[in-house]
Amino acid sequence: MGFFDNNRLIDLLSNYLKTQFELVKLDIQERIEELLTRIFTFLLTAFAVLITLFFALMGLANFLNEWLKSAYWGYLIVAGFSTIVSLILLSNLKKQGKKEEEIEEIIPQETEEEIES
């Protein structure tokens, strides 16, 4: 028996690596579970908000129909208002996308200039 027991050292090292691998695997599993929980909560909340918005808009449309003494004007007004809001939101999203593309174009140019100097 020498100063170092090579077989024992190899066993300890392999057990250490297995333990580290299991820890990393458990950490990844916990993060995935947390992410899935957040996604499920977000989807459930979004569904509840959309259902609430739908019934509020239907109530508003029915109120406008009664007030205007019409069978369809309330629905048309609410649909037009919803269309306008949707178009505004869509145009804002497109503007944000363009700004992000411009930023992505500027950043690589700055890093290339820094590397050259």
FIKOLZA-1660 file (N, C-alpha, C; in steps of 0.1 Angstrom, whole numbers, plus 5000, padded with zeros to 4 digits):
% residues 117
   i   px   py   pz ch aa at
   1 5008 4988 5000  A  M  N
   1 5000 5000 5000  A  M CA
   1 5009 5012 5000  A  M  C
   2 5007 5021 4990  A  G  N
   2 5015 5033 4988  A  G CA
   2 5010 5044 4997  A  G  C
   3 5017 5055 4994  A  F  N
   3 5013 5068 5002  A  F CA
   3 4999 5072 4998  A  F  C
   4 4995 5071 4986  A  F  N
   4 4982 5074 4981  A  F CA
   4 4975 5061 4977  A  F  C
   5 4962 5060 4980  A  D  N
   5 4955 5048 4975  A  D CA
   5 4947 5053 4963  A  D  C
   6 4953 5050 4951  A  N  N
   6 4947 5055 4938  A  N CA
   6 4933 5051 4936  A  N  C
   7 4929 5038 4939  A  N  N
   7 4916 5034 4937  A  N CA
   7 4906 5042 4946  A  N  C
   8 4910 5044 4958  A  R  N
   8 4901 5052 4967  A  R CA
   8 4899 5066 4962  A  R  C
   9 4910 5072 4958  A  L  N
   9 4910 5086 4953  A  L CA
   9 4901 5087 4940  A  L  C
  10 4902 5077 4931  A  I  N
  10 4894 5077 4919  A  I CA
  10 4879 5075 4923  A  I  C
  11 4876 5067 4933  A  D  N
  11 4863 5065 4937  A  D CA
  11 4857 5077 4943  A  D  C
  12 4865 5084 4952  A  L  N
  12 4861 5097 4958  A  L CA
  12 4858 5107 4947  A  L  C
  13 4867 5108 4938  A  L  N
  13 4865 5118 4927  A  L CA
  13 4853 5115 4918  A  L  C
  14 4851 5102 4915  A  S  N
  14 4839 5099 4907  A  S CA
  14 4826 5101 4915  A  S  C
  15 4826 5098 4928  A  N  N
  15 4814 5101 4936  A  N CA
  15 4812 5116 4937  A  N  C
  16 4823 5124 4939  A  Y  N
  16 4821 5138 4939  A  Y CA
  16 4815 5144 4926  A  Y  C
  17 4820 5139 4915  A  L  N
  17 4815 5143 4902  A  L CA
  17 4800 5139 4900  A  L  C
  18 4797 5127 4905  A  K  N
  18 4783 5123 4904  A  K CA
  18 4774 5131 4912  A  K  C
  19 4779 5135 4924  A  T  N
  19 4771 5143 4933  A  T CA
  19 4769 5157 4927  A  T  C
  20 4779 5163 4922  A  Q  N
  20 4778 5176 4915  A  Q CA
  20 4769 5176 4904  A  Q  C
  21 4769 5165 4896  A  F  N
  21 4760 5164 4884  A  F CA
  21 4746 5163 4889  A  F  C
  22 4743 5155 4900  A  E  N
  22 4730 5154 4905  A  E CA
  22 4725 5168 4911  A  E  C
  23 4734 5175 4917  A  L  N
  23 4730 5188 4922  A  L CA
  23 4726 5198 4911  A  L  C
  24 4734 5198 4900  A  V  N
  24 4731 5206 4889  A  V CA
  24 4718 5202 4882  A  V  C
  25 4716 5189 4881  A  K  N
  25 4703 5184 4876  A  K CA
  25 4691 5188 4884  A  K  C
  26 4692 5187 4897  A  L  N
  26 4682 5191 4906  A  L CA
  26 4679 5206 4905  A  L  C
  27 4690 5214 4904  A  D  N
  27 4688 5228 4903  A  D CA
  27 4681 5232 4890  A  D  C
  28 4685 5225 4879  A  I  N
  28 4678 5228 4866  A  I CA
  28 4663 5224 4867  A  I  C
  29 4660 5212 4874  A  Q  N
  29 4647 5208 4875  A  Q CA
  29 4638 5218 4883  A  Q  C
  30 4644 5223 4894  A  E  N
  30 4637 5233 4902  A  E CA
  30 4634 5246 4894  A  E  C
  31 4644 5250 4886  A  R  N
  31 4641 5262 4878  A  R CA
  31 4631 5260 4867  A  R  C
  32 4630 5248 4861  A  I  N
  32 4620 5245 4851  A  I CA
  32 4606 5245 4858  A  I  C
  33 4606 5239 4870  A  E  N
  33 4593 5238 4877  A  E CA
  33 4588 5252 4880  A  E  C
  34 4597 5261 4885  A  E  N
  34 4594 5275 4888  A  E CA
  34 4589 5282 4876  A  E  C
  35 4596 5280 4864  A  L  N
  35 4592 5286 4852  A  L CA
  35 4578 5282 4847  A  L  C
  36 4576 5269 4848  A  L  N
  36 4562 5264 4844  A  L CA
  36 4552 5269 4853  A  L  C
  37 4555 5270 4866  A  T  N
  37 4545 5276 4876  A  T CA
  37 4542 5291 4872  A  T  C
  38 4552 5298 4869  A  R  N
  38 4550 5312 4865  A  R CA
  38 4542 5313 4852  A  R  C
  39 4545 5305 4842  A  I  N
  39 4538 5305 4829  A  I CA
  39 4523 5301 4832  A  I  C
  40 4520 5291 4840  A  F  N
  40 4507 5287 4842  A  F CA
  40 4499 5298 4849  A  F  C
  41 4506 5304 4859  A  T  N
  41 4499 5315 4866  A  T CA
  41 4496 5327 4857  A  T  C
  42 4506 5330 4848  A  F  N
  42 4504 5341 4839  A  F CA
  42 4492 5338 4829  A  F  C
  43 4492 5326 4824  A  L  N
  43 4481 5322 4815  A  L CA
  43 4467 5323 4822  A  L  C
  44 4467 5318 4834  A  L  N
  44 4454 5318 4841  A  L CA
  44 4450 5332 4844  A  L  C
  45 4459 5341 4848  A  T  N
  45 4456 5355 4851  A  T CA
  45 4452 5362 4838  A  T  C
  46 4459 5359 4827  A  A  N
  46 4455 5366 4814  A  A CA
  46 4441 5361 4810  A  A  C
  47 4438 5348 4811  A  F  N
  47 4425 5343 4808  A  F CA
  47 4414 5350 4816  A  F  C
  48 4416 5352 4829  A  A  N
  48 4406 5358 4838  A  A CA
  48 4405 5373 4833  A  A  C
  49 4416 5380 4830  A  V  N
  49 4415 5394 4826  A  V CA
  49 4407 5395 4813  A  V  C
  50 4410 5386 4804  A  L  N
  50 4403 5387 4790  A  L CA
  50 4389 5384 4792  A  L  C
  51 4385 5374 4800  A  I  N
  51 4371 5371 4802  A  I CA
  51 4364 5383 4808  A  I  C
  52 4370 5390 4818  A  T  N
  52 4364 5401 4825  A  T CA
  52 4363 5413 4814  A  T  C
  53 4373 5415 4806  A  L  N
  53 4372 5425 4796  A  L CA
  53 4361 5422 4786  A  L  C
  54 4360 5410 4782  A  F  N
  54 4350 5406 4772  A  F CA
  54 4336 5409 4778  A  F  C
  55 4333 5405 4790  A  F  N
  55 4320 5408 4796  A  F CA
  55 4318 5423 4798  A  F  C
  56 4328 5430 4802  A  A  N
  56 4326 5445 4804  A  A CA
  56 4323 5451 4791  A  A  C
  57 4330 5447 4780  A  L  N
  57 4327 5453 4767  A  L CA
  57 4313 5449 4762  A  L  C
  58 4309 5437 4765  A  M  N
  58 4295 5433 4761  A  M CA
  58 4285 5441 4769  A  M  C
  59 4288 5443 4782  A  G  N
  59 4278 5451 4790  A  G CA
  59 4278 5465 4785  A  G  C
  60 4289 5471 4781  A  L  N
  60 4290 5485 4776  A  L CA
  60 4282 5485 4762  A  L  C
  61 4284 5475 4754  A  A  N
  61 4277 5475 4741  A  A CA
  61 4262 5474 4743  A  A  C
  62 4257 5466 4752  A  N  N
  62 4243 5465 4755  A  N CA
  62 4238 5478 4761  A  N  C
  63 4245 5484 4770  A  F  N
  63 4241 5497 4775  A  F CA
  63 4240 5507 4764  A  F  C
  64 4249 5508 4755  A  L  N
  64 4249 5517 4744  A  L CA
  64 4237 5514 4735  A  L  C
  65 4234 5501 4732  A  N  N
  65 4222 5498 4724  A  N CA
  65 4209 5503 4731  A  N  C
  66 4208 5501 4744  A  E  N
  66 4196 5506 4751  A  E CA
  66 4195 5521 4750  A  E  C
  67 4207 5528 4752  A  W  N
  67 4207 5542 4752  A  W CA
  67 4204 5548 4739  A  W  C
  68 4209 5542 4728  A  L  N
  68 4207 5547 4715  A  L CA
  68 4194 5541 4708  A  L  C
  69 4188 5532 4716  A  K  N
  69 4175 5526 4711  A  K CA
  69 4178 5519 4697  A  K  C
  70 4189 5511 4697  A  S  N
  70 4193 5504 4685  A  S CA
  70 4196 5489 4689  A  S  C
  71 4196 5481 4679  A  A  N
  71 4200 5467 4681  A  A CA
  71 4215 5464 4678  A  A  C
  72 4222 5473 4671  A  Y  N
  72 4235 5470 4667  A  Y CA
  72 4245 5482 4669  A  Y  C
  73 4241 5494 4671  A  W  N
  73 4250 5505 4671  A  W CA
  73 4260 5504 4683  A  W  C
  74 4255 5499 4694  A  G  N
  74 4264 5497 4706  A  G CA
  74 4275 5488 4703  A  G  C
  75 4272 5477 4696  A  Y  N
  75 4282 5467 4693  A  Y CA
  75 4292 5473 4683  A  Y  C
  76 4287 5481 4673  A  L  N
  76 4296 5487 4663  A  L CA
  76 4306 5497 4670  A  L  C
  77 4300 5505 4679  A  I  N
  77 4309 5515 4686  A  I CA
  77 4319 5508 4694  A  I  C
  78 4316 5498 4702  A  V  N
  78 4325 5491 4710  A  V CA
  78 4336 5484 4701  A  V  C
  79 4331 5478 4690  A  A  N
  79 4341 5471 4681  A  A CA
  79 4350 5481 4675  A  A  C
  80 4345 5493 4671  A  G  N
  80 4354 5503 4666  A  G CA
  80 4364 5508 4676  A  G  C
  81 4359 5510 4688  A  F  N
  81 4368 5515 4699  A  F CA
  81 4379 5504 4701  A  F  C
  82 4375 5492 4702  A  S  N
  82 4385 5481 4704  A  S CA
  82 4395 5480 4692  A  S  C
  83 4390 5482 4680  A  T  N
  83 4399 5482 4669  A  T CA
  83 4409 5493 4669  A  T  C
  84 4405 5505 4673  A  I  N
  84 4414 5516 4674  A  I CA
  84 4425 5513 4685  A  I  C
  85 4420 5509 4697  A  V  N
  85 4430 5505 4707  A  V CA
  85 4440 5495 4703  A  V  C
  86 4435 5484 4696  A  S  N
  86 4444 5474 4691  A  S CA
  86 4454 5479 4681  A  S  C
  87 4450 5488 4672  A  L  N
  87 4459 5493 4662  A  L CA
  87 4470 5502 4669  A  L  C
  88 4466 5510 4679  A  I  N
  88 4475 5518 4686  A  I CA
  88 4486 5509 4693  A  I  C
  89 4481 5498 4700  A  L  N
  89 4490 5489 4707  A  L CA
  89 4499 5482 4697  A  L  C
  90 4494 5478 4685  A  L  N
  90 4502 5471 4675  A  L CA
  90 4513 5481 4669  A  L  C
  91 4509 5493 4667  A  S  N
  91 4519 5503 4662  A  S CA
  91 4530 5506 4672  A  S  C
  92 4526 5506 4685  A  N  N
  92 4536 5508 4695  A  N CA
  92 4546 5496 4696  A  N  C
  93 4541 5484 4694  A  L  N
  93 4549 5472 4695  A  L CA
  93 4559 5472 4683  A  L  C
  94 4554 5476 4671  A  K  N
  94 4563 5477 4660  A  K CA
  94 4574 5488 4662  A  K  C
  95 4571 5499 4668  A  K  N
  95 4580 5509 4671  A  K CA
  95 4591 5504 4680  A  K  C
  96 4587 5497 4691  A  Q  N
  96 4596 5491 4700  A  Q CA
  96 4605 5481 4693  A  Q  C
  97 4600 5473 4684  A  G  N
  97 4608 5463 4677  A  G CA
  97 4619 5470 4668  A  G  C
  98 4615 5481 4662  A  K  N
  98 4625 5489 4654  A  K CA
  98 4635 5495 4663  A  K  C
  99 4632 5500 4674  A  K  N
  99 4642 5506 4683  A  K CA
  99 4652 5495 4688  A  K  C
 100 4647 5483 4691  A  E  N
 100 4656 5472 4695  A  E CA
 100 4665 5469 4684  A  E  C
 101 4660 5468 4671  A  E  N
 101 4669 5465 4660  A  E CA
 101 4680 5476 4659  A  E  C
 102 4676 5489 4660  A  E  N
 102 4686 5500 4659  A  E CA
 102 4696 5498 4670  A  E  C
 103 4692 5495 4682  A  I  N
 103 4702 5493 4693  A  I CA
 103 4711 5482 4690  A  I  C
 104 4706 5471 4685  A  E  N
 104 4714 5459 4682  A  E CA
 104 4724 5462 4671  A  E  C
 105 4721 5471 4662  A  E  N
 105 4730 5476 4651  A  E CA
 105 4741 5485 4657  A  E  C
 106 4738 5493 4666  A  I  N
 106 4747 5503 4672  A  I CA
 106 4757 5496 4681  A  I  C
 107 4753 5486 4689  A  I  N
 107 4762 5480 4699  A  I CA
 107 4773 5473 4693  A  I  C
 108 4771 5464 4682  A  P  N
 108 4783 5458 4676  A  P CA
 108 4793 5468 4670  A  P  C
 109 4789 5479 4665  A  Q  N
 109 4798 5489 4659  A  Q CA
 109 4806 5495 4670  A  Q  C
 110 4801 5497 4682  A  E  N
 110 4809 5503 4693  A  E CA
 110 4819 5493 4697  A  E  C
 111 4816 5480 4699  A  T  N
 111 4825 5471 4704  A  T CA
 111 4836 5468 4694  A  T  C
 112 4833 5469 4681  A  E  N
 112 4844 5468 4670  A  E CA
 112 4853 5479 4671  A  E  C
 113 4848 5492 4673  A  E  N
 113 4857 5503 4674  A  E CA
 113 4866 5503 4687  A  E  C
 114 4860 5497 4698  A  E  N
 114 4868 5496 4710  A  E CA
 114 4879 5486 4708  A  E  C
 115 4877 5475 4701  A  I  N
 115 4887 5465 4698  A  I CA
 115 4898 5471 4690  A  I  C
 116 4895 5479 4680  A  E  N
 116 4905 5484 4671  A  E CA
 116 4914 5494 4679  A  E  C
 117 4909 5502 4688  A  S  N
 117 4917 5512 4695  A  S CA
 117 4924 5506 4707  A  S  C
% end
